[in-house]
Amino acid sequence: MSNLSGKSTGSSSSRARGRVFGVPKRCWCGEAVVALISKSDPNPYGRYYRCSFAATNKLRNDEHTFKWVDEALLNEVDALISRNAGLEQQMKELRTERLEFDTMVYEKMEKEVME
């Protein structure tokens, strides 16, 4: 199916109902989002996500979901990097707590042995 959104240039469009972050699953209208390949001259073979209603009805310059696949995947990678950083921080805090706990237990046991 060709890119009929009229938004074949640029990185993506923002929707009237809000900007899509990551890989879109549903359009604001409730329809599923499908992956398509552009056949336009400015973006030949460019992969994009599009509202299935808008794609089926060949709507142009509408406010239904349109997003380039590469931008959507970069959003997903950025989200994973952020999540990973948060998990690494939690692990660091848990290791610190565990070390403090082990130190307390060791000191208590050492004190009992000395008595």
N, C-alpha and C positions, 0 to 999 in steps of 0.2 A: 504494500500500500504506500502511496506517496505521501510526502509531507504536505498536507493541505492546510496546516494551521496558519500559514502566512507569517510564521515566526521562525523562519529557518536560519536567520542570522542572529548572532548574539549567543550568550551562554544559556539563558533560559528566560522564561517570562514569569512574572509573579501573578498569581491568581487574584481575582477580586475578593475571594473568600479567604485569602491567606496564602503565605508562601509555603511551598512543599519542601520539607527537608528530607534528604535521603531518597530512597526508591519509593515512589508513590504507589499506593495500593488501590485507592479509590479516589475518584474525582469528587469535588464538593457537591456535585449533583447526585451522587450516590452510585454512579456507574463504575464498573471496573476500569482499571487502566491497563492498556495493552502496550507491548513493545513493538515498535515498527522500525522500518528502515527508510530513510529519506532518499528520494530520487530527484531532489531539487538540484539545480546547477551549483548554488553556493555551498551545499553540504551533501554531495553525492555519497550514498552508503552510510550516512551518519545515523546511528541508532538513537532512538528517542522513545519516551513514554508518552502516551496520549490517551485521553478519555475515550473509551470505546464508543460512546454516543456521538461525540464530536467527529471521530474518525469515520464511523459508519455513515453519518449524514454529511460528511465532507464539509464541515463548518470551517470557516476561515475567520481569522482575527477575532476569535471568541475568547471567553474567559475560562474555558474548560482546561483541565490539566494538560500541560505540555512541559516536558523536561528532558534535556539531553541525558542519555545514559551515563556518559563519562562524568558529568557533574553530579548526578545522583550517587554514583559509586564513590566519588571523592567525598561526598557528604557522609556516606556510610563509614568510610575509612577514618575520617576525622572523628566521628562519634566513637568508633572503636578505640582510637588512640586516647581520647579523653577518658573513656571508661577504663581502659587499661591503666592509665596514670592514677586514677582513683583507687583501683584495686591494688596497685603497687604501694600506694600510700597506706592503705589499710593493712597490708601485709607487714610493712615496716613498723607500724604502730603495734601490731600484734606481737611481732618479734621483740620489740622493746618491752612490752608488758610481760612477755614470757621470761625474758632475761631478768627483769626486776623480781618476778615471782620466784624464779629459780634461786636468785641471790638471797632472797628472804628465807626461803626454805633451807638453804645451805647454812646461812648464819644461825638460824634457829637450831638446826641439828648440831652444828659445831658448838653452840652454847650449851646444849644439853649434854653433849659428850664431855665437855670440860667440867661440868658440875659434878 
